[in-house]
Amino acid sequence: MASSQHPTDDAADRGETTQVLEFGLGDETYCLDIGYIDEIVDAGDLTAIPNSPTHVEGVMDLRGKTTTIIDPKTLLGVAGDGARERIIVFDPDETSEGGTVGWVVDEVFQVRDVAADEVDEGTTAGDDDVRGIVKGEDRFVVWVEPQTE
C-alpha cells in the first residue's frame, strides 16, 4: 500500500505538473504517478503461490529478486480481459510492502504530464485506490494509487 503522503502532493499544491504513466486494464485507461514506478518489463512466466490471495498472480525472478505479481483488476474491481503484456514494477522504497511488487497490465501507453487543474478529485471521495479522474479532450483516465496488498 502506498504511503499516506503522495510523492508529488507538494508539487501539485504549487500548481506544477506530475508525470504519470498511462496503461490499459480491460477497456479502460488508468495512470500512476511515475514516482512509484521502478521499471516496466515484459510479462513472463509466473510461479503460482499456493493459498495466496486472489489478487496475487504469482512470483517471478526479476534480476535476482523475487517479485510478487499482482492483478490490479482484482484490486480495483475492473472487468474485462486483455493482453496482459507488461508488468509495472514498483519502487520498493515507495511502497510499504518492503519487497518488490509489480502489477500485470494489458498494455502501457505513454508517460505524460498532468496539471493539478486537470484532475477531478471530487468524484472519488472515499475511494483510497483512486486519486482522481484526469480529464482529457476526448477521454477520461482514472488516476490510481499503487495498492499492493
N, C-alpha and C positions, 0 to 999 in steps of 0.2 A: 504494500500500500504506500502511496506517496506521502511524503511529509506534509504537515499541515500548511507550511509556507511554500508556496509555489515558487520555482526558481526565478520567475520573471515578474512576480507580483509588483515589486518596486518599480520596475521599468514601465509596466502598464500604468501605474499610478502617475507616472511622469509624462504619459502620452506617447511613449516610444512604441515601436513595433516589436513583436515577438515572432521568431521564426518557428513555424510548425511544419511537421511532416504530414502530408495528406495520404491516406491509404483507404482501400476499399474493404468492406466487410459485407458480404451479400450484395444487395443492390444499393447500399448507402455509402457515403463518403464520410470519413472521420478524420480527425487530426489530433496530434500530440505535440506538445512543446518539445523541440529538439533537445532542450537541456536535459531531458530524461533519457535520451537515446544514446547508447554507446556505439552501435553499429547495426547494419541491415545485412542479412545473409540470405542465401537461397535456402528454401525449406529442404530438409534432407530426411533421412530415415530417423525415426524416433524409437526409443526403447520404452515400452509401456511400464508403468509403475503399478504393481498390484495394490488394490484397495486405496487408490488415490482419489481425491475429489473429482467430480465430473468435469470441472473446467481444466484439469491438468491432462494434457495430451500425452505427456511422457517427458523423457530427457534426451539430450543429445550431447555429444562431445564437441565442444567448440574451442579449438586451440588449447586442448588440455584441460579445459574447465567443464565440469558437468553443468549444463544449462537446462533449467526446468522450462518446458514449453507449455504455454497456457493458450487456451482457445478464448479470445476475448468475446466471441459471440455468446458464449455461455455466461460470462460475467456481465455483459451489457444487455442481454436479452435480445440479441439480433437474430432474426430468422433468415433463412436462405443459405444456399450452398454457393461455393465459389472455388476458385482455382487453388487457393491455399499455397501460393507460390513463394512467399517471402516470410522471413522471421525478423521482427523488430526486437533487438536485444537491448534491454535497459541497462543504464549505467548503475552498477550495484551501489555506488555512493549516493544515488538519488532515490533509491527505494529502501524501504525499511526491512525487506526480507533478509538482507545480508548476503544472499547468494546471487548467482547470475540467473536472470529470468528473461524469457522472451515471449512475445505474442506471435502466433501464426496468423498472418493476414492473407487475404486473397490477392491483393496487389498493392504496390506502392506507386503513388502518382508523382508527387513533387514536394519540394520544400518551398514555402513561400512566407512572406512577411504578413503579419496580421496586426492591424492597429486596434487599440482598445475600443474605438468607436464602431468597429466592425463586429463586435461581439455582443450578442444579446444574452445577458446572464439571467434575466428575469424569468425566462420560460423554464429554467432548470432548477428552481428553488427546491431544496430538499433532496436533490439527487447528487450524492457525493461523487458519482462516477463521471458526471458531466460538468465541465466548467462553463460551457455556454454554446450558443449557436453562432457560427461565423456566417455572416450574411454576404453573399456574393451577388453579382449582377443577375445570374440566371440559376443559382442553386444555393443550397444551404449545406454547411459542413458542421458536423457535431464535434465539438472540441472536448475530448475526454481526458481524464486523469488516468495514469497507469496503475490501475488496480491489479495486484498480483497475488491476491490470496482469496 
